[in-house]
Amino acid sequence: MISDWAVLKDALPEKLASVAQVSISNMLALNTKPVIMQPLLTLNSASGTIFANCSKAKLDQLLWEEALLDAQKVIELEPSSHYSHANTNKSVSPSEAEGAIRKVINAQLDPAPLRLLDITTGILCDREAQINAFKMTTEYKQLRLSIMKHADLPMGRITDTVATYFRYVIDGSHEVAVILQSCPSNRISKNLVELQKSLNSVFAWYHNSALMVVYLSDIPPSSKSGALTKSAWNTQGWTVLEFLAPEVIRFYQQDWTPYLDNVSFNHKESVEIMHKLEDATGIDACALAAFQPGMKDAQKKLQWVSTRVTSVPEDIAYSLFGIFAIQLLILYGKNVQNALGRLLQDIVAHSWDITVLDWVGQPSEFNSCLPADITAYAAPPCMLPYLSEDEIQTAVSSLRHTIAMDKALKLYNQLNNMSYPGFANCRLHLPCIIFPVTEIRRTPGAAEGTLFSYRVKADRLDDLLITTEERLAQFLWLRPTRQTFLLVCPWDCHLLELPDFTDSDDTQSLGGWSEPESLDGSPGEEELTDSESYSQALRLIAHLGQLFGAFLLAQQRSGGYKRIILDCDIIAQVKDVTSVHSMTDIRTLKIL
């Protein structure tokens, strides 16, 4: 680029001089004729000479851009000049050169933060301010002149120049700019396009940063144990990204000394600090040090932020975009519950993870199977006993004597062919094993305040005692009510124990999952295959015979169902595991 300018600098005076000589010659020739015959040519020639001389003087003063503008005036006034002829089909207009550079700049800055803090001035710079600062540099002016002189300038040279200047935006290596680490909800821009991109990209910006600095203003030096837990920084929703996303992070105390006086470059490599952060956040130290975004362990991630707050209510959901590696349209002021509802809807649709439906609290207006608030995930989920491999093998051996192969395979194939959970128009399409409720009776004297207790009986299940704020219609099997109630076991496809599910490290990889072939015990197959298929079906039946989390659903006049919200989880179990194979009411319900 500099060599191009040197050539231009050397060549331009000579070309301009030749233009001046041509102009002077024209003026002398014209002066031998009556002036009245060519007044315009005389004026143009004189003006061209003036601009040529001005351009040469500005070149001596290193005013390159002004010199080029004067040279262009010469070309406009003297289109037949030697300089104009020499530049035919080789030069580019200023606007075209600027457009070419701007195109490269936009591509380079696309993954970069939209706003930066210039630490030399303390001014917050938006994207246009960043670009305008580049335009004031010598690098930009030299690049612009090179493009104007050489229309075929390699795009790589333009890209290199732009990338070199903006490298501080991309990798944080420049000393005069840093990403502003305030909560994205504290925005002054009303540009929704910019806001949308910021919320969708903030995790990537933090992850790609060279260093994340966290200033703990309320933690004094030599603070006592537990200070990090009580810090205001640890209560904010957006700060979860600050310690999960970056690869390199440093914590500083109130007096700007390193936290715990740890002077290592990366505090994520400090076992002591990671254990302190684990105690403060409730997030495993291994996840803190090497977090990977995705849908895996969705309920656990929701629990991480369940006690945190944001100044804008919708942001508690939007702050999770990067954690789950999803992007959604942001909508403020419509309905606060919709933001969380749309997030959970997307998680279920892409991961088929029904554990996000396991919560205790108030239902959302978005859907009765989703919570109204993130705090519904604060309580640890009910941990049901899980069969060990030895227990499964024992159960399979026992079931072989009571359940025929064809019946076991029929149940397996029926569940294997079930659709996956998902949403459509805010309605949850949930595949379920259904147990019709045969009796609901109020328990005398069991009501406490606004809570009511009921004894519930359902086909094939042990009797249940539930507590809810809702008044349920009581009925007996001999005197049924018009409203239908169901106890359902949401179908968990992981119970099939397929490698696609159990061996996947990231639920996003399930996008390429192909539906497995049904197990078929037809006589034409080899005996070994029949035996393996039979064993796999019996393993499934053994799992279905264990305790499970159930939903109580009430049918609505519209035909869909609504989840009855209780004060605790419903834990149900079939009366006889040997009767599991005879369950036939397996279908997908629409839940409002």
C-alpha positions in Angstrom: 0.0 0.0 0.0 2.8 2.4 0.9 4.7 1.5 -2.2 1.6 2.3 -4.3 1.5 5.7 -2.7 5.1 6.3 -3.4 4.6 5.5 -7.1 1.5 7.8 -7.1 3.4 10.5 -5.3 6.3 10.4 -7.8 4.0 10.1 -10.9 1.4 12.6 -10.0 3.5 15.8 -10.2 4.9 14.8 -13.6 1.4 14.1 -14.9 0.0 17.3 -13.4 2.9 19.2 -14.9 2.2 17.8 -18.3 -1.4 18.8 -17.9 -0.3 22.3 -16.9 2.0 22.5 -20.0 -0.9 21.4 -22.2 -3.1 24.0 -20.7 -0.6 26.8 -21.0 0.0 25.8 -24.7 -3.7 25.9 -25.3 -3.9 29.3 -23.7 -1.1 30.7 -25.9 -2.7 29.2 -29.0 -6.0 30.6 -28.1 -4.6 34.0 -27.5 -3.5 34.3 -31.1 -7.2 34.2 -32.0 -10.0 36.5 -31.1 -10.9 35.8 -27.4 -14.6 36.0 -28.2 -14.5 32.8 -30.2 -13.5 30.3 -27.3 -14.1 32.0 -23.9 -15.1 28.7 -22.2 -12.0 26.8 -23.3 -9.8 29.6 -22.1 -11.5 29.7 -18.7 -11.3 25.9 -18.3 -7.6 25.8 -19.3 -6.7 28.5 -16.9 -8.7 26.8 -14.1 -7.0 23.5 -14.9 -3.6 25.2 -14.6 -4.5 26.6 -11.2 -5.8 23.2 -9.9 -2.6 21.5 -11.3 -0.4 24.0 -9.4 -2.5 23.7 -6.2 -2.3 19.9 -6.4 1.5 20.0 -6.7 1.8 22.3 -3.8 -0.4 20.1 -1.6 1.7 17.1 -2.5 4.8 18.9 -1.2 2.9 19.4 2.1 1.9 15.7 2.2 -1.8 16.6 1.8 -2.5 13.6 -0.3 -6.2 13.5 -0.4 -6.6 17.2 -1.1 -3.9 16.9 -3.9 -5.9 14.1 -5.5 -9.1 16.1 -5.4 -7.4 18.9 -7.2 -6.0 16.5 -9.7 -9.5 15.2 -10.4 -10.6 18.8 -11.0 -7.9 19.0 -13.7 -9.3 15.8 -15.3 -12.8 17.3 -15.3 -11.7 20.6 -16.8 -9.3 19.0 -19.3 -10.8 15.6 -20.3 -8.5 15.5 -23.4 -5.3 16.1 -21.3 -2.5 13.6 -21.1 -3.2 12.9 -17.5 -6.9 12.2 -18.2 -6.0 9.8 -21.1 -3.4 8.0 -18.9 -6.0 7.2 -16.3 -8.8 6.1 -18.6 -10.4 2.9 -17.3 -7.8 2.6 -14.5 -9.0 5.0 -11.8 -11.9 4.7 -9.4 -14.1 7.5 -8.0 -13.8 8.4 -4.3 -17.3 7.1 -3.6 -16.5 3.8 -5.3 -13.3 3.4 -3.3 -15.1 4.2 0.0 -17.8 1.8 -0.9 -15.3 -1.0 -1.5 -13.6 -0.3 1.9 -16.9 -0.1 3.7 -18.0 -3.5 2.4 -14.8 -5.1 3.8 -15.2 -3.2 7.1 -18.8 -4.5 7.5 -17.7 -8.0 6.9 -14.8 -7.7 9.4 -16.9 -6.1 12.1 -19.9 -8.4 11.7 -19.0 -10.7 14.7 -17.7 -7.8 16.8 -19.4 -5.8 19.5 -21.5 -2.9 18.3 -20.3 -0.5 21.0 -16.8 -0.1 22.4 -15.5 2.2 25.2 -12.5 4.3 24.1 -10.5 4.3 27.3 -8.4 7.3 26.1 -11.5 9.5 26.0 -14.1 7.6 28.1 -16.5 7.9 25.1 -18.8 5.1 24.2 -18.4 4.5 20.5 -21.0 2.9 18.3 -20.3 1.2 15.0 -20.3 4.4 12.9 -18.0 6.2 15.4 -15.5 3.3 15.1 -15.6 3.5 11.3 -15.2 7.3 11.4 -12.2 7.0 13.6 -10.6 4.6 11.0 -11.4 7.1 8.2 -9.2 9.7 10.0 -6.1 7.5 9.9 -3.3 7.6 7.5 -3.9 3.9 6.8 -7.4 4.6 5.5 -6.3 7.6 3.3 -3.5 5.6 1.8 -5.8 2.7 1.1 -8.5 4.9 -0.5 -5.9 6.5 -2.8 -4.5 3.1 -3.8 -8.0 1.9 -4.8 -8.7 5.1 -6.7 -5.5 4.7 -8.7 -5.7 0.9 -9.2 -9.2 -0.3 -9.8 -7.9 -3.9 -9.8 -6.3 -3.7 -6.4 -6.4 -7.2 -4.8 -9.2 -7.6 -2.3 -6.7 -9.3 0.0 -4.7 -6.1 0.5 -7.9 -4.2 1.4 -8.9 -6.9 3.9 -5.5 -7.0 5.5 -5.4 -3.3 6.0 -8.9 -3.2 7.6 -8.3 -6.3 9.7 -5.0 -4.9 11.0 -6.7 -1.7 12.2 -9.8 -3.4 13.7 -7.9 -6.3 15.3 -8.6 -4.8 18.7 -12.3 -5.3 18.1 -11.9 -8.9 17.0 -9.3 -10.2 19.6 -9.0 -7.5 22.2 -5.3 -6.9 21.5 -5.5 -3.1 21.1 -5.0 -0.8 24.1 -7.5 1.9 23.3 -10.8 0.0 23.3 -12.6 -2.5 25.4 -15.9 -4.2 25.3 -18.3 -2.5 27.7 -19.1 -5.1 30.2 -22.3 -3.6 31.6 -25.6 -5.5 31.4 -27.0 -5.3 27.9 -30.3 -4.3 29.3 -28.8 -0.9 30.3 -29.0 0.3 26.7 -29.3 3.8 25.3 -29.8 2.7 21.7 -33.4 2.3 20.5 -32.3 0.6 17.4 -34.0 -2.8 17.6 -31.8 -4.3 14.9 -28.7 -3.4 16.9 -30.4 -4.6 20.1 -31.4 -8.0 18.5 -27.9 -8.6 17.3 -26.4 -7.6 20.6 -28.5 -10.0 22.6 -27.9 -12.9 20.2 -24.1 -12.2 20.1 -23.2 -11.3 23.6 -22.1 -14.8 24.6 -19.8 -15.0 21.5 -18.3 -11.6 22.2 -17.4 -12.7 25.7 -16.1 -16.0 24.6 -13.9 -14.5 21.9 -12.5 -11.7 24.2 -8.8 -11.9 25.1 -9.5 -11.2 28.7 -12.6 -10.7 30.9 -12.1 -8.4 33.8 -14.7 -8.6 36.7 -14.5 -5.8 39.2 -16.1 -6.7 42.5 -16.8 -3.3 44.0 -18.4 -4.6 47.2 -15.7 -7.1 48.1 -12.9 -5.5 50.2 -9.4 -6.9 50.5 -9.0 -9.8 52.9 -12.7 -10.4 52.8 -14.2 -13.3 54.8 -15.5 -16.5 53.3 -18.8 -16.2 51.6 -18.2 -12.6 50.4 -18.5 -13.6 46.8 -21.9 -15.2 47.4 -23.2 -12.0 48.9 -21.8 -9.8 46.2 -24.3 -7.8 44.1 -22.5 -9.1 41.0 -23.6 -12.6 41.9 -27.3 -11.6 41.9 -27.5 -10.3 38.4 -28.9 -12.4 35.5 -26.5 -11.1 32.8 -23.3 -11.7 34.9 -23.7 -15.5 34.4 -22.4 -15.0 30.9 -19.4 -13.1 32.3 -18.0 -16.1 34.1 -19.2 -18.9 31.8 -18.4 -17.6 28.4 -14.8 -16.3 28.6 -11.8 -18.5 28.4 -9.6 -16.1 30.4 -11.0 -14.2 33.4 -9.6 -12.1 36.2 -11.4 -11.0 39.3 -10.5 -7.8 41.1 -11.4 -6.6 44.6 -12.7 -3.2 45.8 -9.1 -1.7 45.8 -8.3 -3.2 42.4 -6.1 -5.9 43.8 -6.5 -9.4 42.4 -9.2 -11.5 44.2 -7.7 -13.6 47.0 -4.4 -11.9 46.0 -4.1 -14.4 43.2 -1.8 -12.9 40.6 -2.1 -15.7 38.0 -3.0 -14.6 34.5 -6.2 -16.7 34.3 -8.3 -17.2 37.4 -10.2 -20.0 35.7 -7.0 -22.0 36.2 -7.1 -21.4 39.9 -8.6 -24.3 41.8 -9.2 -22.1 44.9 -11.1 -19.4 43.0 -13.1 -21.9 41.0 -14.3 -23.6 44.2 -15.2 -20.2 45.7 -17.2 -19.4 42.5 -18.8 -22.8 42.7 -19.9 -22.2 46.3 -21.3 -18.7 45.3 -23.1 -19.7 42.1 -24.0 -23.4 42.7 -22.4 -24.3 39.4 -19.9 -27.1 39.3 -16.3 -26.0 39.1 -15.7 -28.1 36.0 -18.6 -26.4 34.2 -17.3 -23.0 35.2 -13.8 -23.7 33.9 -14.8 -25.3 30.6 -18.4 -24.4 29.8 -19.9 -25.5 26.5 -23.2 -24.0 25.3 -26.0 -26.2 24.2 -29.3 -27.9 25.2 -27.8 -30.6 27.4 -28.9 -30.5 31.1 -31.4 -27.9 30.4 -33.2 -28.0 33.8 -29.8 -27.6 35.6 -29.0 -24.5 33.6 -32.4 -23.0 34.3 -31.7 -23.6 38.0 -28.4 -21.7 37.8 -30.3 -18.5 37.0 -33.5 -19.2 39.0 -32.6 -16.8 41.8 -31.1 -14.0 39.7 -32.7 -10.8 38.6 -32.5 -8.4 35.7 -33.7 -4.7 35.6 -35.9 -5.6 32.6 -38.0 -8.7 33.4 -37.8 -10.2 29.9 -34.0 -10.2 30.0 -33.9 -13.1 32.4 -34.9 -15.2 29.5 -32.9 -13.3 26.9 -29.7 -13.7 29.0 -29.9 -17.4 28.4 -29.7 -17.3 24.6 -26.0 -17.9 24.6 -26.1 -20.6 27.3 -28.5 -22.7 25.2 -26.9 -21.7 21.9 -30.2 -20.4 20.5 -31.4 -17.2 18.9 -35.0 -15.8 19.2 -36.8 -12.6 18.3 -36.7 -10.2 21.1 -40.0 -8.7 22.2 -40.3 -6.1 25.0 -43.4 -4.9 26.7 -45.8 -7.5 25.2 -46.1 -10.1 27.9 -43.3 -10.8 30.3 -44.3 -14.5 30.6 -44.0 -14.9 26.8 -40.3 -14.3 26.8 -39.6 -17.3 29.2 -42.3 -19.3 27.4 -40.8 -18.9 24.0 -37.3 -19.8 25.4 -38.6 -23.0 27.0 -40.7 -23.8 23.9 -37.5 -23.7 21.8 -35.6 -25.9 24.2 -38.3 -28.6 24.2 -38.6 -28.4 20.4 -34.9 -28.8 19.7 -33.8 -31.1 22.5 -37.0 -33.1 23.3 -36.0 -32.6 26.9 -39.2 -32.8 29.1 -37.3 -32.2 32.3 -38.0 -28.4 31.8 -41.6 -29.3 32.4 -40.6 -30.4 36.0 -41.2 -27.4 38.2 -43.2 -26.1 41.2 -44.9 -22.7 41.1 -47.5 -20.7 39.2 -48.3 -21.6 35.6 -47.6 -19.4 32.7 -50.2 -17.7 30.5 -48.2 -19.0 27.6 -48.9 -22.6 28.5 -50.0 -24.4 31.6 -47.1 -26.8 31.5 -44.6 -24.0 31.7 -43.8 -21.8 34.7 -44.7 -18.1 34.9 -41.4 -17.2 36.4 -37.8 -18.6 36.4 -37.9 -18.9 40.2 -40.1 -22.1 39.6 -36.8 -23.9 38.9 -35.1 -22.8 42.2 -36.1 -25.9 44.1 -34.0 -29.0 43.2 -36.0 -31.5 41.1 -37.3 -34.6 42.8 -34.7 -37.3 42.4 -36.4 -40.6 41.7 -34.5 -43.8 42.4 -32.9 -45.3 39.3 -32.3 -48.9 38.7 -28.8 -50.2 38.7 -27.6 -52.5 36.0 -27.8 -55.5 38.3 -31.4 -54.6 39.3 -32.4 -54.2 35.6 -30.9 -57.6 34.8 -32.8 -59.2 37.7 -36.0 -57.5 36.6 -35.5 -58.7 33.0 -34.9 -62.3 34.1 -38.2 -62.2 36.1 -40.2 -60.6 33.3 -39.2 -63.2 30.8 -41.4 -65.7 32.7 -44.5 -63.5 32.7 -44.5 -61.4 29.5 -44.5 -62.9 26.1 -42.1 -61.7 23.4 -44.7 -60.4 21.0 -46.5 -58.4 23.7 -43.2 -56.8 24.9 -42.1 -55.9 21.4 -45.5 -54.5 20.6 -45.2 -52.0 23.5 -41.7 -51.1 22.6 -42.5 -50.4 19.0 -45.5 -48.4 19.9 -43.4 -46.1 22.1 -40.5 -46.1 19.7 -42.9 -44.7 17.0 -44.2 -41.9 19.2 -43.8 -38.3 18.0 -41.5 -36.0 19.9 -42.7 -33.2 22.2 -43.1 -29.8 20.6 -45.2 -26.6 20.5 -47.6 -25.2 17.9 -49.5 -21.9 18.6 -48.5 -22.1 22.3 -50.0 -25.6 22.6 -47.8 -28.3 23.9 -48.0 -31.5 21.9 -46.9 -34.0 24.5 -46.6 -37.8 23.9 -47.9 -39.6 27.0 -48.8 -42.9 28.6 -52.3 -42.2 29.9 -54.0 -43.4 33.0 -57.7 -42.3 33.2 -58.7 -40.9 36.7 -61.6 -42.9 38.1 -62.1 -41.0 41.4 -61.3 -37.6 43.0 -62.5 -37.1 46.6 -61.8 -34.2 49.0 -59.9 -35.3 52.1 -61.9 -34.1 55.2 -60.2 -31.5 57.3 -57.1 -31.5 55.2 -57.4 -28.0 53.8 -54.8 -25.5 55.0 -55.5 -21.9 54.1 -56.1 -21.8 50.4 -54.9 -25.3 49.7 -57.2 -28.3 49.2 -56.2 -32.0 49.5 -57.7 -34.7 47.4 -57.4 -38.5 47.1 -57.0 -39.5 43.5 -57.5 -42.9 42.0 -56.4 -43.8 38.4 -56.6 -46.9 36.4 -53.5 -49.2 37.0 -51.9 -46.8 39.4 -51.4 -46.7 43.2 -53.7 -44.2 44.9 -52.4 -40.7 45.3 -52.9 -37.8 47.8 -52.5 -34.3 46.1 -52.7 -30.7 47.4 -53.6 -27.8 45.1 -55.0 -24.3 45.2 -57.7 -25.3 42.7 -61.1 -26.6 43.6 -61.5 -29.8 41.7 -64.9 -31.4 40.8 -65.3 -34.5 43.0 -66.6 -37.7 41.5 -66.6 -41.4 42.0 -66.3 -44.2 39.4 -70.1 -44.9 39.8 -70.9 -41.2 39.5 -68.6 -39.8 36.9 -68.3 -36.0 36.2 -68.6 -34.4 32.8 -65.1 -33.2 33.0 -62.4 -35.7 32.1 -59.3 -36.0 34.3 -56.1 -37.8 33.3 -52.9 -38.8 35.1 -50.2 -39.0 32.5 -46.7 -40.1 32.3 -44.9 -37.9 29.8 -43.0 -40.1 27.5 -39.2 -39.9 27.8 -37.6 -41.2 24.6 -34.3 -41.6 26.6 -35.8 -44.7 28.2 -35.3 -46.5 24.9 -31.6 -46.5 25.8 -30.6 -45.7 22.2 -27.0 -44.7 21.6 -28.2 -41.6 19.8 -29.5 -40.3 23.0 -27.4 -41.8 25.7 -24.0 -41.2 24.0 -24.7 -37.6 22.8 -22.6 -34.9 24.5 -24.6 -32.1 23.1 -28.3 -32.2 22.2 -27.7 -30.0 19.2 -26.1 -33.0 17.5 -29.5 -34.7 17.6 -30.5 -32.6 14.5 -29.1 -35.3 12.3 -30.6 -38.1 14.3 -32.5 -40.7 12.2 -35.4 -42.6 13.6 -34.3 -46.1 14.6 -35.8 -49.1 13.1 -38.6 -50.8 15.1 -37.8 -54.0 16.9 -39.5 -56.8 15.1 -39.6 -60.3 16.5 -40.7 -62.0 13.3 -39.7 -65.7 13.0 -37.7 -64.9 9.9 -34.9 -63.1 11.9 -32.0 -64.8 13.6 -32.6 -66.1 17.1 -29.9 -63.8 18.5 -31.6 -60.7 17.1 -34.9 -61.8 18.6 -33.3 -62.4 21.9 -31.6 -58.9 21.9 -34.8 -57.2 20.8 -36.8 -59.1 23.5 -34.2 -58.1 26.2 -34.3 -54.4 25.1 -38.1 -54.4 25.3 -38.1 -56.0 28.8 -35.5 -53.4 30.0 -38.0 -50.7 28.9 -40.8 -52.4 30.8 -38.6 -52.6 33.9 -38.0 -48.8 33.7 -41.7 -48.1 33.2 -42.5 -50.1 36.4 -40.6 -47.6 38.5 -41.7 -44.4 40.2 -42.3 -41.6 37.7 -43.3 -37.9 37.7 -46.9 -37.5 36.6 -49.1 -34.7 35.4 -52.7 -34.2 36.4 -54.6 -32.9 33.4 -58.2 -31.6 33.1 -60.0 -31.6 29.8 -61.3 -28.1 28.7 -64.3 -27.3 26.6 -62.1 -26.5 23.6 -61.0 -30.1 23.6 -57.5 -29.6 24.8 -56.1 -30.2 28.3 -54.9 -28.0 31.1 -52.3 -29.0 33.7 -53.5 -28.8 37.3 -50.9 -27.1 39.3 -50.0 -28.6 42.7 -47.8 -27.6 45.6 -45.4 -30.4 44.9 -44.5 -33.0 42.3 -46.8 -36.0 41.7 -44.9 -39.2 42.1 -46.8 -42.2 40.8 -46.2 -45.9 40.2 -48.0 -48.7 38.4 -49.5 -51.3 40.7 -48.0 -54.3 38.9 -45.0 -54.1 36.6 -46.2 -57.2 34.9 -49.2 -55.3 33.6 -47.2 -52.6 32.0 -47.2 -54.4 28.6 -51.0 -54.2 28.5 -51.0 -50.4 28.6 -52.7 -49.3 25.3 -53.7 -45.7 25.8 -50.5 -44.1 24.4 -50.9 -41.0 22.4 -50.0 -37.3 22.0 -52.1 -34.8 23.9 -52.6 -31.1 23.2 -52.1 -29.1 26.4 -53.1 -25.5 26.6 
